[in-house]
Amino acid sequence: MSAAANKKLMQDIFAAAANPDPSVRDRALFIASLADDARWVVTGQYSWSRTFTGKDAIMNDLHGHVRTRLVDRTRTVAHRFIADGDIVVVEAKGDNVTKEGVRYDNDYCLVFRLEDGKIKEIREYCDSVLTEKALGPFPQAPSRVAG
C-alpha cells in the first residue's frame, strides 16, 4: 500500500475508535487491521516497557490489562498523522479515567509499521511517570509476553 493509503487506514482506525459518541465507538477496524504476528513495543525503562508479540498478547495482555484499570468507553484521540512509505506516525492524547476516578490523559507518539494493509509493529512513546502514577505498575508478564 502507498503512504497515503496507510495514512488513510490509520486515520479511519482512530476516527472509529475515538468517536465522541461512546455508543458508536468501534475498535473493529483496528482489530481487523492488526496482523496475527504483530508486535507492540512499549518503549522506556519502566514496568510497562516490554514487547507484546502477537495479536492475542496485544489485545488480551496489554489492552486487557488497561481495560481493567479504566472505566468503560476509553479513547485515544489522534491529532497528527505523518506517513512515509510503510510507516505512519500518530500523535495522540488519551481521554480516560481510572476506576478510582483519576484522569489518565497521556500524550502518545505511536509509530506504526504496516505491511500489505496490516499493522505489523507499533512502537509506543508516552509519559511513563503518568502511566505508572495513574495505572500502577504493569503486573508480572504472562509467559506468552516477550520482554
C-alpha positions, 0 to 999 in steps of 0.5 A, spaced: 500 500 500 502 507 498 503 512 504 497 515 503 493 509 503 496 507 510 495 514 512 488 513 510 487 506 514 490 509 520 486 515 520 479 511 519 482 506 525 482 512 530 476 516 527 472 509 529 475 508 535 475 515 538 468 517 536 465 522 541 459 518 541 461 512 546 455 508 543 458 508 536 465 507 538 468 501 534 475 498 535 473 493 529 477 496 524 483 496 528 482 489 530 481 487 523 487 491 521 492 488 526 496 482 523 496 475 527 504 476 528 504 483 530 508 486 535 507 492 540 513 495 543 512 499 549 518 503 549 522 506 556 525 503 562 519 502 566 514 496 568 510 497 562 516 497 557 516 490 554 514 487 547 507 484 546 508 479 540 502 477 537 495 479 536 492 475 542 498 478 547 496 485 544 489 485 545 488 480 551 495 482 555 496 489 554 489 492 552 486 487 557 490 489 562 488 497 561 481 495 560 481 493 567 484 499 570 479 504 566 472 505 566 468 503 560 468 507 553 476 509 553 479 513 547 485 515 544 484 521 540 489 522 534 491 529 532 497 528 527 498 523 522 505 523 518 506 517 513 512 515 509 512 509 505 510 503 510 510 507 516 505 512 519 506 516 525 500 518 530 500 523 535 495 522 540 492 524 547 488 519 551 481 521 554 480 516 560 479 515 567 481 510 572 476 506 576 478 510 582 476 516 578 483 519 576 484 522 569 489 518 565 490 523 559 497 521 556 500 524 550 502 518 545 507 518 539 505 511 536 509 509 530 506 504 526 509 499 521 504 496 516 505 491 511 500 489 505 494 493 509 496 490 516 499 493 522 505 489 523 509 493 529 507 499 533 512 502 537 509 506 543 512 513 546 508 516 552 509 519 559 511 513 563 511 517 570 503 518 568 502 511 566 505 508 572 502 514 577 495 513 574 495 505 572 500 502 577 505 498 575 504 493 569 503 486 573 508 480 572 508 478 564 504 472 562 509 467 559 506 468 552 509 476 553 516 477 550 520 482 554 
